[in-house]
Amino acid sequence: MKKIFKKTKKPAFSHDRFFKAFFSDPKLAKELLLLAFSKAELKVFNLSKIKTEKDTFEGRGADLILSISF
């Protein structure tokens, strides 16, 4: 169900949907990590193995979980 602003009757932008859609694609998540971290920091991660996981974490619901090998 889409959220609608009461005064303008326009659909509300959901940042949650945006981030979940963006990070659900491992290629896009990798690109963001490449921009966010320095080359020295990126040496710690194996970004070729980035993948999405099921949407629960330690018995709690989660929007999205990515796993990255060290």
N, C-alpha and C positions, 0 to 999 in steps of 0.2 A: 504494500500500500504506500503510495507516494504521499509525502508530507506536503501540505499546502499552507502558504502564509495566509493568515486570516484577512489582513488588510488588502493585500494586492491580488489574492487568489492565484498567485503564481506558484509553481512547484518549488519547494525548498531544496537547495543543493545539499546533498549528503556527503560530507567529507569522509565518512566511514566507507561508503560505497566506493568513492574514488580511490582511497588508499588500498582497500581490499582488492579492487580490480587491478590496480597498478602492481601491487606486490604479489598477486597471484601468478603473474607471469615471471618466472625466474630470470628471463633475459632482461626485463625491465628493472627488476630488483637489483640485478648485477650491475647494470649501468648506473643506477643511483649510488650503489656502494662504491663504485669506481670514482665517482665524483666526490663522495663524502670523505673518503679516507686517503691518506698520503700513500705513496708507493711503498714506503717502509712498513706502514701498518698493513697494507694489503698482502705483503709477503707471508703474513701469518695465516691467511685464509686460502682455501682451495675453492675458488669461485666457480670452477668447472663442475663442481658437485653440488651446487645450490639446488634445493628442491623444496616444494611445499609439502607440508605434513597434514595429518588429519586435524580437525579443528577443536581438539581438546588437549589440555595440558594439565597434568597432575590432577585429573578428575574434574577440572573446571573448564567451562566453555571458553573458547578463545575465538577471536575473529579470524586470525590467520597466523600460522606458524611456519617459518622458514628454517630450514636446517642448512648449515654451512660447515664443511669439514675444516679442521685446523691443519 
